[in-house]
Amino acid sequence: MSLSLSIAIAAIWVLASTCVAFLPMRRQYLPGGTLMLSAPLVILFIGYQHGWIWLVPAFLAFGSMYRNPLRYFLRKWRGLEAERIE
């Protein structure tokens, strides 16, 4: 059994996200934002290759990894006060 392209890309994405998490907070913004914006594309690619049922756990894992930035942007978009973590 061979590794599909979407799973290989997702594994690289997870490793890159883990490496970014080790950076100081002030250095996380650009690479973390890039990874956060690319995640839906990777997840949709997984769903395209392996079926829609894998979208749910992939999006839940993404939400778990990026819960604080997603919470920040959700509060900001709703017009509520959003604290920036330093």
HUZI-V706115 format. One line per field, one symbol per residue. ss: DSSP state (H for helix, E for strand, C for the rest). Layout:
# HUZI-V706115
ss->???
This chain:
# HUZI-V706115
ss->CCCCHHHHHHHHHHHHHHHHHCCCHHHHHHHHHHHHHHHHHHHHHHHHHHCCHHHHHHHHHHHHHCHHHHHHHHHHHCCCCCCCCC
